[in-house]
Amino acid sequence: MKTMLCTMMISMSLCWGAVSFAQDATTLTYMTEEYPPYQYTEAGTLKGLTVDLLKLMWAKMGMPEQAIAVYPWARGYNLIQNNPNSVLFSMIRTPEREQKFKWVGPIFTARTVLIGLTQQPVTIRSLEDGKQYQIGTIREDAAEQLLKAAGFDQQQLQAVTSLEQNIKKLQAHRIQLIAHSEKAFNDFIQHAGLDPTAFAVVFVLQSVEGYYAFHKECSDVLVARFQDTLNSLEQERQELLEQYGQ
């Protein structure tokens, strides 16, 4: 009798734990940006590597699909820091950001590079060489934060809210370089129908990893559950990486 009672209590505890987790997870606010191939809108539907993987995680945890808000990066980056129970993806994990968030990943690896026009070749042998040029960045992007940390100032960096704006500025010779993810840049060029040979990587800034970033006040148990679920989907993650050309 005592054994049966203990078993029932353990079962009830597990059930309530599962319900509590589901409630916590469904109260999260999910945010992202347009950043193909990782996340992008096509025919009114949000898709991409990180979106597909997140949906697999929800399903694995027994959760219904949740709404995902799409914002310019700078706005999403500000919102996650000021709104508990929020998630922003995909975020590059850097030393500057490490203590500001809790992390689930990695989802993918990528190179952050400086890109210029092929017909206007630029030679950069060190990061310091880049300070003689006007560089287009995305506001609050990891590449911008890296360059600021390296001593680049507002006279050298021109921040905007989208890659499309930076490409137009580059083509109009208002800037000489763009700091961006190499993969995301190439994907944008392809979908925009632009000539990829018109652009060239001038300098590699760093190799980085993309993560799901959780507000720092999200419970450790909740974040760990997401991480464990992601770890259990390693084969599916690899298949998505291949599907999206990683």
Helices and strands as residue ranges (DSSP letters): H 2-26, E 29-32, E 40-42, E 45-47, H 49-60, E 68-70, H 73-82, E 86-92, G 98-100, E 101-117, G 127-132, E 135-138, H 142-149, E 157-160, H 163-171, E 177-181, H 182-192, G 196-198, E 199-215, H 220-232, H 234-243
